[in-house]
Amino acid sequence: MNAILGELGYLIEASAYNGPNMPYHPSEEDFLTQGNMKILHVPVTRNNTIFYPANTYPMPWVSLYKEALCSQEENAIKLIVIGVYPWELIEQDFFPILFFHERPCGEYTYTQLSSLLDYLGTQDVSYITMSDAYGIFSLDLDLR
């Protein structure tokens, strides 16, 4: 998939999966290992689970943030990426098979996101764009 995205001119790919938890340039042979592809993979942050409402329900997001930050203790640069779709801020009524994704929608996600943003406002954090992330995590690579 990254080879196709790279051929189309994309520089960043962000997805949730169970692999490395910091941005990296994947290998053409194995998406889950560091390589020298031009595209940068920026994963959704992992701790106990992927930092995504359906997977974190009903845990407090401030606690998840702190846990994710501690898991990166040895990293010079720490990056937390939270995956939230706009529709997750609205109460949903899905088919029974999608109930797992329905539970955290609406008030839960809104309250947890608001609480996390309030907390982050008291911390020494910086918000960056994906373009910024590309620059930060591509500095030491000899990219083709």
N, CA, C and O atoms as a GROMACS GRO file, in nm:
protein
  576
    1MET      N    1   0.082  -0.119   0.000
    1MET     CA    2   0.000   0.000   0.000
    1MET      C    3   0.087   0.126   0.000
    1MET      O    4   0.059   0.219  -0.075
    2ASN      N    5   0.192   0.130   0.082
    2ASN     CA    6   0.278   0.249   0.088
    2ASN      C    7   0.345   0.275  -0.046
    2ASN      O    8   0.365   0.390  -0.084
    3ALA      N    9   0.381   0.169  -0.118
    3ALA     CA   10   0.443   0.188  -0.249
    3ALA      C   11   0.346   0.259  -0.342
    3ALA      O   12   0.384   0.349  -0.416
    4ILE      N   13   0.220   0.218  -0.339
    4ILE     CA   14   0.118   0.282  -0.424
    4ILE      C   15   0.099   0.427  -0.383
    4ILE      O   16   0.094   0.515  -0.469
    5LEU      N   17   0.087   0.453  -0.252
    5LEU     CA   18   0.071   0.590  -0.205
    5LEU      C   19   0.191   0.676  -0.244
    5LEU      O   20   0.176   0.791  -0.284
    6GLY      N   21   0.310   0.620  -0.232
    6GLY     CA   22   0.431   0.692  -0.270
    6GLY      C   23   0.434   0.724  -0.418
    6GLY      O   24   0.471   0.835  -0.457
    7GLU      N   25   0.393   0.628  -0.501
    7GLU     CA   26   0.387   0.650  -0.646
    7GLU      C   27   0.288   0.761  -0.680
    7GLU      O   28   0.306   0.831  -0.779
    8LEU      N   29   0.184   0.776  -0.600
    8LEU     CA   30   0.083   0.880  -0.622
    8LEU      C   31   0.126   1.015  -0.565
    8LEU      O   32   0.054   1.114  -0.579
    9GLY      N   33   0.243   1.020  -0.501
    9GLY     CA   34   0.296   1.146  -0.451
    9GLY      C   35   0.265   1.177  -0.306
    9GLY      O   36   0.298   1.285  -0.258
   10TYR      N   37   0.203   1.084  -0.236
   10TYR     CA   38   0.175   1.106  -0.094
   10TYR      C   39   0.304   1.097  -0.014
   10TYR      O   40   0.390   1.014  -0.044
   11LEU      N   41   0.318   1.182   0.086
   11LEU     CA   42   0.436   1.179   0.171
   11LEU      C   43   0.408   1.121   0.308
   11LEU      O   44   0.500   1.080   0.379
   12ILE      N   45   0.280   1.116   0.348
   12ILE     CA   46   0.243   1.070   0.482
   12ILE      C   47   0.126   0.973   0.473
   12ILE      O   48   0.033   0.993   0.395
   13GLU      N   49   0.134   0.869   0.552
   13GLU     CA   50   0.026   0.773   0.566
   13GLU      C   51   0.003   0.757   0.715
   13GLU      O   52   0.098   0.734   0.789
   14ALA      N   53  -0.120   0.770   0.760
   14ALA     CA   54  -0.152   0.755   0.902
   14ALA      C   55  -0.262   0.652   0.916
   14ALA      O   56  -0.369   0.665   0.856
   15SER      N   57  -0.237   0.550   0.995
   15SER     CA   58  -0.337   0.448   1.016
   15SER      C   59  -0.317   0.383   1.152
   15SER      O   60  -0.214   0.403   1.218
   16ALA      N   61  -0.414   0.308   1.191
   16ALA     CA   62  -0.410   0.237   1.319
   16ALA      C   63  -0.380   0.090   1.292
   16ALA      O   64  -0.449   0.025   1.214
   17TYR      N   65  -0.277   0.039   1.355
   17TYR     CA   66  -0.241  -0.102   1.343
   17TYR      C   67  -0.150  -0.135   1.460
   17TYR      O   68  -0.105  -0.046   1.532
   18ASN      N   69  -0.122  -0.259   1.479
   18ASN     CA   70  -0.040  -0.302   1.590
   18ASN      C   71   0.106  -0.318   1.545
   18ASN      O   72   0.153  -0.428   1.520
   19GLY      N   73   0.175  -0.205   1.536
   19GLY     CA   74   0.315  -0.204   1.494
   19GLY      C   75   0.390  -0.100   1.573
   19GLY      O   76   0.346  -0.060   1.680
   20PRO      N   77   0.505  -0.053   1.521
   20PRO     CA   78   0.582   0.051   1.590
   20PRO      C   79   0.495   0.172   1.623
   20PRO      O   80   0.405   0.206   1.546
   21ASN      N   81   0.521   0.237   1.737
   21ASN     CA   82   0.432   0.345   1.781
   21ASN      C   83   0.485   0.485   1.754
   21ASN      O   84   0.424   0.582   1.798
   22MET      N   85   0.596   0.498   1.683
   22MET     CA   86   0.648   0.629   1.646
   22MET      C   87   0.659   0.637   1.494
   22MET      O   88   0.671   0.534   1.428
   23PRO      N   89   0.654   0.758   1.438
   23PRO     CA   90   0.664   0.772   1.293
   23PRO      C   91   0.795   0.713   1.238
   23PRO      O   92   0.900   0.722   1.302
   24TYR      N   93   0.786   0.653   1.121
   24TYR     CA   94   0.903   0.596   1.056
   24TYR      C   95   0.878   0.584   0.906
   24TYR      O   96   0.764   0.585   0.860
   25HIS      N   97   0.986   0.574   0.833
   25HIS     CA   98   0.979   0.548   0.690
   25HIS      C   99   0.988   0.397   0.673
   25HIS      O  100   1.090   0.338   0.708
   26PRO      N  101   0.884   0.334   0.619
   26PRO     CA  102   0.885   0.188   0.609
   26PRO      C  103   0.979   0.135   0.502
   26PRO      O  104   1.022   0.206   0.411
   27SER      N  105   1.009   0.009   0.518
   27SER     CA  106   1.084  -0.065   0.418
   27SER      C  107   0.988  -0.106   0.307
   27SER      O  108   0.870  -0.133   0.333
   28GLU      N  109   1.036  -0.110   0.184
   28GLU     CA  110   0.952  -0.156   0.073
   28GLU      C  111   0.913  -0.302   0.090
   28GLU      O  112   0.807  -0.344   0.044
   29GLU      N  113   0.998  -0.380   0.154
   29GLU     CA  114   0.972  -0.523   0.171
   29GLU      C  115   0.878  -0.553   0.287
   29GLU      O  116   0.801  -0.649   0.282
   30ASP      N  117   0.883  -0.469   0.392
   30ASP     CA  118   0.802  -0.496   0.511
   30ASP      C  119   0.755  -0.364   0.571
   30ASP      O  120   0.833  -0.288   0.629
   31PHE      N  121   0.628  -0.339   0.557
   31PHE     CA  122   0.565  -0.216   0.605
   31PHE      C  123   0.590  -0.190   0.754
   31PHE      O  124   0.592  -0.075   0.797
   32LEU      N  125   0.608  -0.296   0.833
   32LEU     CA  126   0.621  -0.282   0.978
   32LEU      C  127   0.765  -0.258   1.024
   32LEU      O  128   0.790  -0.250   1.144
   33THR      N  129   0.859  -0.247   0.931
   33THR     CA  130   0.998  -0.222   0.970
   33THR      C  131   1.050  -0.094   0.908
   33THR      O  132   1.005  -0.050   0.802
   34GLN      N  133   1.148  -0.034   0.976
   34GLN     CA  134   1.212   0.088   0.929
   34GLN      C  135   1.283   0.061   0.797
   34GLN      O  136   1.348  -0.042   0.780
   35GLY      N  137   1.268   0.155   0.706
   35GLY     CA  138   1.334   0.142   0.576
   35GLY      C  139   1.373   0.279   0.525
   35GLY      O  140   1.401   0.370   0.603
   36ASN      N  141   1.373   0.293   0.394
   36ASN     CA  142   1.410   0.423   0.338
   36ASN      C  143   1.310   0.472   0.233
   36ASN      O  144   1.347   0.549   0.144
   37MET      N  145   1.185   0.427   0.242
   37MET     CA  146   1.083   0.481   0.152
   37MET      C  147   1.062   0.629   0.183
   37MET      O  148   1.082   0.672   0.296
   38LYS      N  149   1.024   0.703   0.085
   38LYS     CA  150   1.004   0.847   0.103
   38LYS      C  151   0.880   0.874   0.190
   38LYS      O  152   0.878   0.973   0.264
   39ILE      N  153   0.781   0.788   0.182
   39ILE     CA  154   0.658   0.808   0.260
   39ILE      C  155   0.685   0.786   0.408
   39ILE      O  156   0.762   0.698   0.445
   40LEU      N  157   0.621   0.866   0.492
   40LEU     CA  158   0.634   0.854   0.638
   40LEU      C  159   0.506   0.793   0.692
   40LEU      O  160   0.396   0.841   0.664
   41HIS      N  161   0.520   0.687   0.769
   41HIS     CA  162   0.404   0.629   0.837
   41HIS      C  163   0.393   0.694   0.975
   41HIS      O  164   0.487   0.687   1.054
   42VAL      N  165   0.279   0.756   1.003
   42VAL     CA  166   0.253   0.818   1.134
   42VAL      C  167   0.139   0.739   1.198
   42VAL      O  168   0.023   0.759   1.162
   43PRO      N  169   0.171   0.650   1.291
   43PRO     CA  170   0.067   0.566   1.351
   43PRO      C  171  -0.017   0.639   1.455
   43PRO      O  172   0.031   0.731   1.522
   44VAL      N  173  -0.142   0.596   1.468
   44VAL     CA  174  -0.223   0.640   1.580
   44VAL      C  175  -0.155   0.584   1.705
   44VAL      O  176  -0.112   0.469   1.705
   45THR      N  177  -0.146   0.664   1.810
   45THR     CA  178  -0.075   0.625   1.931
   45THR      C  179  -0.133   0.498   1.992
   45THR      O  180  -0.254   0.478   1.997
   46ARG      N  181  -0.042   0.412   2.037
   46ARG     CA  182  -0.081   0.289   2.105
   46ARG      C  183  -0.040   0.297   2.251
   46ARG      O  184   0.064   0.353   2.285
   47ASN      N  185  -0.120   0.240   2.335
   47ASN     CA  186  -0.083   0.213   2.473
   47ASN      C  187  -0.147   0.077   2.500
   47ASN      O  188  -0.108  -0.020   2.436
   48ASN      N  189  -0.243   0.066   2.592
   48ASN     CA  190  -0.312  -0.063   2.606
   48ASN      C  191  -0.383  -0.098   2.476
   48ASN      O  192  -0.388  -0.214   2.436
   49THR      N  193  -0.437   0.005   2.412
   49THR     CA  194  -0.511  -0.013   2.288
   49THR      C  195  -0.474   0.103   2.198
   49THR      O  196  -0.400   0.192   2.240
   50ILE      N  197  -0.522   0.102   2.079
   50ILE     CA  198  -0.502   0.216   1.991
   50ILE      C  199  -0.584   0.330   2.049
   50ILE      O  200  -0.697   0.309   2.093
   51PHE      N  201  -0.529   0.452   2.049
   51PHE     CA  202  -0.595   0.568   2.108
   51PHE      C  203  -0.707   0.613   2.013
   51PHE      O  204  -0.694   0.712   1.941
   52TYR      N  205  -0.815   0.539   2.016
   52TYR     CA  206  -0.927   0.557   1.925
   52TYR      C  207  -1.054   0.528   2.005
   52TYR      O  208  -1.058   0.426   2.074
   53PRO      N  209  -1.155   0.612   1.999
   53PRO     CA  210  -1.270   0.598   2.088
   53PRO      C  211  -1.328   0.458   2.103
   53PRO      O  212  -1.353   0.413   2.214
   54ALA      N  213  -1.349   0.389   1.992
   54ALA     CA  214  -1.410   0.256   2.002
   54ALA      C  215  -1.323   0.160   2.081
   54ALA      O  216  -1.375   0.068   2.144
   55ASN      N  217  -1.192   0.178   2.078
   55ASN     CA  218  -1.101   0.088   2.148
   55ASN      C  219  -1.074   0.129   2.292
   55ASN      O  220  -1.030   0.047   2.373
   56THR      N  221  -1.098   0.254   2.326
   56THR     CA  222  -1.063   0.303   2.459
   56THR      C  223  -1.183   0.312   2.553
   56THR      O  224  -1.164   0.333   2.673
   57TYR      N  225  -1.302   0.296   2.502
   57TYR     CA  226  -1.422   0.308   2.583
   57TYR      C  227  -1.419   0.208   2.698
   57TYR      O  228  -1.388   0.091   2.673
   58PRO      N  229  -1.448   0.245   2.820
   58PRO     CA  230  -1.484   0.375   2.875
   58PRO      C  231  -1.369   0.440   2.954
   58PRO      O  232  -1.394   0.511   3.051
   59MET      N  233  -1.245   0.416   2.914
   59MET     CA  234  -1.130   0.468   2.989
   59MET      C  235  -1.117   0.620   2.975
   59MET      O  236  -1.147   0.675   2.869
   60PRO      N  237  -1.071   0.689   3.081
   60PRO     CA  238  -1.051   0.835   3.072
   60PRO      C  239  -0.933   0.868   2.980
   60PRO      O  240  -0.825   0.810   2.994
   61TRP      N  241  -0.953   0.958   2.887
   61TRP     CA  242  -0.849   0.990   2.789
   61TRP      C  243  -0.728   1.057   2.851
   61TRP      O  244  -0.617   1.040   2.801
   62VAL      N  245  -0.746   1.131   2.959
   62VAL     CA  246  -0.629   1.192   3.024
   62VAL      C  247  -0.537   1.081   3.075
   62VAL      O  248  -0.415   1.091   3.063
   63SER      N  249  -0.594   0.976   3.130
   63SER     CA  250  -0.513   0.862   3.178
   63SER      C  251  -0.445   0.793   3.061
   63SER      O  252  -0.328   0.755   3.071
   64LEU      N  253  -0.517   0.777   2.950
   64LEU     CA  254  -0.458   0.715   2.832
   64LEU      C  255  -0.342   0.798   2.778
   64LEU      O  256  -0.239   0.744   2.738
   65TYR      N  257  -0.359   0.930   2.779
   65TYR     CA  258  -0.253   1.020   2.734
   65TYR      C  259  -0.128   1.003   2.822
   65TYR      O  260  -0.017   0.989   2.771
   66LYS      N  261  -0.148   1.004   2.953
   66LYS     CA  262  -0.035   0.990   3.045
   66LYS      C  263   0.035   0.856   3.025
   66LYS      O  264   0.158   0.849   3.026
   67GLU      N  265  -0.042   0.750   3.007
   67GLU     CA  266   0.016   0.618   2.984
   67GLU      C  267   0.095   0.615   2.852
   67GLU      O  268   0.204   0.560   2.847
   68ALA      N  269   0.038   0.675   2.747
   68ALA     CA  270   0.106   0.679   2.618
   68ALA      C  271   0.235   0.760   2.627
   68ALA      O  272   0.336   0.723   2.567
   69LEU      N  273   0.231   0.869   2.702
   69LEU     CA  274   0.350   0.952   2.721
   69LEU      C  275   0.459   0.874   2.795
   69LEU      O  276   0.576   0.879   2.757
   70CYS      N  277   0.422   0.803   2.899
   70CYS     CA  278   0.518   0.722   2.975
   70CYS      C  279   0.579   0.611   2.888
   70CYS      O  280   0.696   0.576   2.905
   71SER      N  281   0.500   0.557   2.796
   71SER     CA  282   0.552   0.450   2.710
   71SER      C  283   0.658   0.501   2.613
   71SER      O  284   0.729   0.422   2.552
   72GLN      N  285   0.667   0.633   2.599
   72GLN     CA  286   0.766   0.693   2.509
   72GLN      C  287   0.879   0.760   2.587
   72GLN      O  288   0.952   0.843   2.533
   73GLU      N  289   0.893   0.724   2.712
   73GLU     CA  290   0.989   0.788   2.802
   73GLU      C  291   1.130   0.798   2.742
   73GLU      O  292   1.198   0.898   2.762
   74GLU      N  293   1.174   0.695   2.670
   74GLU     CA  294   1.310   0.694   2.616
   74GLU      C  295   1.323   0.775   2.487
   74GLU      O  296   1.434   0.798   2.441
   75ASN      N  297   1.213   0.818   2.428
   75ASN     CA  298   1.218   0.892   2.302
   75ASN      C  299   1.248   1.040   2.325
   75ASN      O  300   1.188   1.104   2.412
   76ALA      N  301   1.340   1.094   2.249
   76ALA     CA  302   1.373   1.237   2.260
   76ALA      C  303   1.252   1.323   2.222
   76ALA      O  304   1.224   1.424   2.286
   77ILE      N  305   1.182   1.282   2.119
   77ILE     CA  306   1.060   1.350   2.076
   77ILE      C  307   0.944   1.255   2.102
   77ILE      O  308   0.947   1.140   2.060
   78LYS      N  309   0.845   1.303   2.172
   78LYS     CA  310   0.727   1.222   2.201
   78LYS      C  311   0.612   1.272   2.114
   78LYS      O  312   0.592   1.393   2.100
   79LEU      N  313   0.537   1.179   2.057
   79LEU     CA  314   0.428   1.216   1.968
   79LEU      C  315   0.305   1.136   2.005
   79LEU      O  316   0.309   1.013   2.012
   80ILE      N  317   0.195   1.206   2.029
   80ILE     CA  318   0.068   1.142   2.058
   80ILE      C  319  -0.027   1.176   1.945
   80ILE      O  320  -0.051   1.294   1.917
   81VAL      N  321  -0.082   1.075   1.879
   81VAL     CA  322  -0.178   1.094   1.771
   81VAL      C  323  -0.308   1.027   1.812
   81VAL      O  324  -0.312   0.907   1.840
   82ILE      N  325  -0.415   1.105   1.817
   82ILE     CA  326  -0.545   1.055   1.859
   82ILE      C  327  -0.635   1.046   1.737
   82ILE      O  328  -0.653   1.144   1.665
   83GLY      N  329  -0.691   0.930   1.713
   83GLY     CA  330  -0.780   0.912   1.598
   83GLY      C  331  -0.924   0.937   1.636
   83GLY      O  332  -0.984   0.858   1.710
   84VAL      N  333  -0.982   1.045   1.586
   84VAL     CA  334  -1.122   1.076   1.612
   84VAL      C  335  -1.186   1.120   1.480
   84VAL      O  336  -1.137   1.212   1.414
   85TYR      N  337  -1.296   1.056   1.443
   85TYR     CA  338  -1.373   1.098   1.327
   85TYR      C  339  -1.480   1.196   1.373
   85TYR      O  340  -1.531   1.182   1.484
   86PRO      N  341  -1.516   1.293   1.291
   86PRO     CA  342  -1.620   1.389   1.331
   86PRO      C  343  -1.752   1.323   1.372
   86PRO      O  344  -1.818   1.370   1.465
   87TRP      N  345  -1.790   1.215   1.305
   87TRP     CA  346  -1.917   1.150   1.338
   87TRP      C  347  -1.916   1.089   1.478
   87TRP      O  348  -2.022   1.059   1.532
   88GLU      N  349  -1.799   1.069   1.536
   88GLU     CA  350  -1.792   1.011   1.670
   88GLU      C  351  -1.833   1.110   1.779
   88GLU      O  352  -1.851   1.072   1.894
   89LEU      N  353  -1.849   1.237   1.743
   89LEU     CA  354  -1.894   1.338   1.838
   89LEU      C  355  -2.045   1.347   1.844
   89LEU      O  356  -2.099   1.428   1.920
   90ILE      N  357  -2.115   1.266   1.766
   90ILE     CA  358  -2.261   1.268   1.758
   90ILE      C  359  -2.313   1.131   1.801
   90ILE      O  360  -2.256   1.028   1.764
   91GLU      N  361  -2.420   1.129   1.878
   91GLU     CA  362  -2.482   1.001   1.917
   91GLU      C  363  -2.516   0.923   1.790
   91GLU      O  364  -2.565   0.981   1.693
   92GLN      N  365  -2.491   0.792   1.791
   92GLN     CA  366  -2.516   0.709   1.674
   92GLN      C  367  -2.612   0.596   1.707
   92GLN      O  368  -2.624   0.555   1.822
   93ASP      N  369  -2.681   0.549   1.606
   93ASP     CA  370  -2.770   0.435   1.618
   93ASP      C  371  -2.739   0.340   1.504
   93ASP      O  372  -2.809   0.339   1.402
   94PHE      N  373  -2.632   0.261   1.521
   94PHE     CA  374  -2.587   0.170   1.416
   94PHE      C  375  -2.663   0.040   1.420
   94PHE      O  376  -2.742   0.014   1.512
   95PHE      N  377  -2.639  -0.042   1.321
   95PHE     CA  378  -2.692  -0.177   1.320
   95PHE      C  379  -2.629  -0.253   1.436
   95PHE      O  380  -2.518  -0.220   1.478
   96PRO      N  381  -2.697  -0.353   1.490
   96PRO     CA  382  -2.642  -0.426   1.607
   96PRO      C  383  -2.499  -0.474   1.589
   96PRO      O  384  -2.423  -0.477   1.686
   97ILE      N  385  -2.460  -0.512   1.469
   97ILE     CA  386  -2.325  -0.563   1.448
   97ILE      C  387  -2.218  -0.456   1.472
   97ILE      O  388  -2.102  -0.489   1.498
   98LEU      N  389  -2.256  -0.328   1.463
   98LEU     CA  390  -2.162  -0.218   1.483
   98LEU      C  391  -2.175  -0.154   1.622
   98LEU      O  392  -2.123  -0.045   1.644
   99PHE      N  393  -2.244  -0.219   1.713
   99PHE     CA  394  -2.266  -0.162   1.846
   99PHE      C  395  -2.135  -0.121   1.912
   99PHE      O  396  -2.130  -0.020   1.983
  100PHE      N  397  -2.029  -0.198   1.890
  100PHE     CA  398  -1.898  -0.168   1.948
  100PHE      C  399  -1.854  -0.026   1.914
  100PHE      O  400  -1.793   0.041   1.997
  101HIS      N  401  -1.884   0.020   1.793
  101HIS     CA  402  -1.846   0.154   1.750
  101HIS      C  403  -1.948   0.260   1.793
  101HIS      O  404  -1.916   0.379   1.795
  102GLU      N  405  -2.067   0.217   1.825
  102GLU     CA  406  -2.173   0.310   1.864
  102GLU      C  407  -2.157   0.359   2.008
  102GLU      O  408  -2.183   0.475   2.036
  103ARG      N  409  -2.114   0.271   2.098
  103ARG     CA  410  -2.105   0.303   2.241
  103ARG      C  411  -2.029   0.432   2.270
  103ARG      O  412  -2.079   0.515   2.347
  104PRO      N  413  -1.910   0.452   2.212
  104PRO     CA  414  -1.834   0.570   2.251
  104PRO      C  415  -1.874   0.698   2.177
  104PRO      O  416  -1.819   0.804   2.204
  105CYS      N  417  -1.968   0.689   2.086
  105CYS     CA  418  -2.004   0.808   2.009
  105CYS      C  419  -2.087   0.906   2.093
  105CYS      O  420  -2.153   0.868   2.189
  106GLY      N  421  -2.080   1.031   2.052
  106GLY     CA  422  -2.161   1.133   2.116
  106GLY      C  423  -2.099   1.188   2.242
  106GLY      O  424  -1.984   1.231   2.242
  107GLU      N  425  -2.175   1.187   2.350
  107GLU     CA  426  -2.135   1.251   2.475
  107GLU      C  427  -2.003   1.198   2.530
  107GLU      O  428  -1.921   1.276   2.578
  108TYR      N  429  -1.982   1.066   2.523
  108TYR     CA  430  -1.857   1.009   2.574
  108TYR      C  431  -1.736   1.070   2.504
  108TYR      O  432  -1.645   1.122   2.569
  109THR      N  433  -1.734   1.064   2.371
  109THR     CA  434  -1.620   1.115   2.296
  109THR      C  435  -1.606   1.265   2.316
  109THR      O  436  -1.495   1.314   2.336
  110TYR      N  437  -1.715   1.337   2.310
  110TYR     CA  438  -1.710   1.483   2.329
  110TYR      C  439  -1.652   1.518   2.466
  110TYR      O  440  -1.564   1.603   2.476
  111THR      N  441  -1.701   1.453   2.570
  111THR     CA  442  -1.655   1.481   2.706
  111THR      C  443  -1.508   1.444   2.724
  111THR      O  444  -1.431   1.520   2.782
  112GLN      N  445  -1.469   1.326   2.674
  112GLN     CA  446  -1.330   1.282   2.689
  112GLN      C  447  -1.235   1.371   2.610
  112GLN      O  448  -1.127   1.406   2.660
  113LEU      N  449  -1.272   1.408   2.488
  113LEU     CA  450  -1.187   1.495   2.408
  113LEU      C  451  -1.175   1.633   2.474
  113LEU      O  452  -1.066   1.689   2.480
  114SER      N  453  -1.285   1.686   2.522
  114SER     CA  454  -1.283   1.817   2.590
  114SER      C  455  -1.195   1.812   2.714
  114SER      O  456  -1.116   1.903   2.738
  115SER      N  457  -1.210   1.707   2.792
  115SER     CA  458  -1.130   1.690   2.913
  115SER      C  459  -0.981   1.681   2.880
  115SER      O  460  -0.898   1.741   2.947
  116LEU      N  461  -0.948   1.605   2.776
  116LEU     CA  462  -0.808   1.590   2.736
  116LEU      C  463  -0.752   1.724   2.689
  116LEU      O  464  -0.641   1.761   2.726
  117LEU      N  465  -0.827   1.797   2.608
  117LEU     CA  466  -0.778   1.926   2.559
  117LEU      C  467  -0.762   2.026   2.674
  117LEU      O  468  -0.667   2.105   2.674
  118ASP      N  469  -0.853   2.024   2.770
  118ASP     CA  470  -0.838   2.109   2.889
  118ASP      C  471  -0.710   2.074   2.964
  118ASP      O  472  -0.635   2.163   3.004
  119TYR      N  473  -0.685   1.944   2.982
  119TYR     CA  474  -0.564   1.899   3.050
  119TYR      C  475  -0.439   1.941   2.974
  119TYR      O  476  -0.345   1.993   3.033
  120LEU      N  477  -0.439   1.919   2.843
  120LEU     CA  478  -0.322   1.954   2.762
  120LEU      C  479  -0.294   2.104   2.767
  120LEU      O  480  -0.179   2.146   2.752
  121GLY      N  481  -0.398   2.184   2.788
  121GLY     CA  482  -0.380   2.328   2.802
  121GLY      C  483  -0.298   2.366   2.924
  121GLY      O  484  -0.246   2.478   2.932
  122THR      N  485  -0.285   2.275   3.019
  122THR     CA  486  -0.206   2.300   3.140
  122THR      C  487  -0.065   2.241   3.130
  122THR      O  488   0.015   2.254   3.223
  123GLN      N  489  -0.036   2.175   3.019
  123GLN     CA  490   0.091   2.105   3.002
  123GLN      C  491   0.179   2.176   2.900
  123GLN      O  492   0.132   2.261   2.824
  124ASP      N  493   0.306   2.141   2.898
  124ASP     CA  494   0.401   2.196   2.802
  124ASP      C  495   0.398   2.107   2.677
  124ASP      O  496   0.485   2.021   2.659
  125VAL      N  497   0.299   2.130   2.591
  125VAL     CA  498   0.285   2.052   2.468
  125VAL      C  499   0.283   2.145   2.348
  125VAL      O  500   0.253   2.264   2.361
  126SER      N  501   0.315   2.091   2.234
  126SER     CA  502   0.307   2.164   2.108
  126SER      C  503   0.218   2.084   2.014
  126SER      O  504   0.223   1.961   2.011
  127TYR      N  505   0.137   2.153   1.939
  127TYR     CA  506   0.055   2.090   1.838
  127TYR      C  507   0.124   2.110   1.704
  127TYR      O  508   0.166   2.221   1.672
  128ILE      N  509   0.136   2.004   1.626
  128ILE     CA  510   0.202   2.014   1.497
  128ILE      C  511   0.113   1.957   1.387
  128ILE      O  512   0.020   1.880   1.414
  129THR      N  513   0.142   1.996   1.266
  129THR     CA  514   0.071   1.942   1.150
  129THR      C  515   0.144   1.815   1.104
  129THR      O  516   0.255   1.786   1.149
  130MET      N  517   0.080   1.741   1.016
  130MET     CA  518   0.146   1.624   0.959
  130MET      C  519   0.268   1.667   0.876
  130MET      O  520   0.367   1.594   0.871
  131SER      N  521   0.261   1.782   0.812
  131SER     CA  522   0.378   1.833   0.738
  131SER      C  523   0.493   1.858   0.833
  131SER      O  524   0.608   1.828   0.801
  132ASP      N  525   0.464   1.914   0.951
  132ASP     CA  526   0.567   1.934   1.053
  132ASP      C  527   0.627   1.799   1.094
  132ASP      O  528   0.749   1.785   1.105
  133ALA      N  529   0.540   1.701   1.115
  133ALA     CA  530   0.587   1.567   1.155
  133ALA      C  531   0.679   1.509   1.048
  133ALA      O  532   0.780   1.447   1.080
  134TYR      N  533   0.644   1.530   0.922
  134TYR     CA  534   0.729   1.479   0.814
  134TYR      C  535   0.870   1.539   0.825
  134TYR      O  536   0.969   1.468   0.814
  135GLY      N  537   0.876   1.669   0.846
  135GLY     CA  538   1.006   1.734   0.859
  135GLY      C  539   1.084   1.685   0.979
  135GLY      O  540   1.204   1.659   0.969
  136ILE      N  541   1.018   1.672   1.092
  136ILE     CA  542   1.084   1.629   1.216
  136ILE      C  543   1.136   1.486   1.206
  136ILE      O  544   1.249   1.459   1.246
  137PHE      N  545   1.055   1.396   1.153
  137PHE     CA  546   1.091   1.254   1.153
  137PHE      C  547   1.160   1.209   1.025
  137PHE      O  548   1.183   1.089   1.006
  138SER      N  549   1.195   1.301   0.937
  138SER     CA  550   1.266   1.267   0.814
  138SER      C  551   1.406   1.327   0.809
  138SER      O  552   1.478   1.307   0.711
  139LEU      N  553   1.446   1.398   0.912
  139LEU     CA  554   1.573   1.471   0.911
  139LEU      C  555   1.695   1.383   0.888
  139LEU      O  556   1.787   1.423   0.816
  140ASP      N  557   1.699   1.265   0.947
  140ASP     CA  558   1.821   1.185   0.945
  140ASP      C  559   1.823   1.078   0.837
  140ASP      O  560   1.913   0.994   0.836
  141LEU      N  561   1.727   1.080   0.748
  141LEU     CA  562   1.723   0.975   0.646
  141LEU      C  563   1.773   1.025   0.512
  141LEU      O  564   1.749   1.139   0.474
  142ASP      N  565   1.841   0.938   0.441
  142ASP     CA  566   1.880   0.966   0.304
  142ASP      C  567   1.769   0.910   0.216
  142ASP      O  568   1.774   0.794   0.175
  143LEU      N  569   1.670   0.992   0.187
  143LEU     CA  570   1.553   0.945   0.113
  143LEU      C  571   1.576   0.954  -0.037
  143LEU      O  572   1.642   1.045  -0.086
  144ARG      N  573   1.520   0.856  -0.108
  144ARG     CA  574   1.534   0.854  -0.254
  144ARG      C  575   1.450   0.962  -0.317
  144ARG      O  576   1.449   0.976  -0.440
   0.00000   0.00000   0.00000
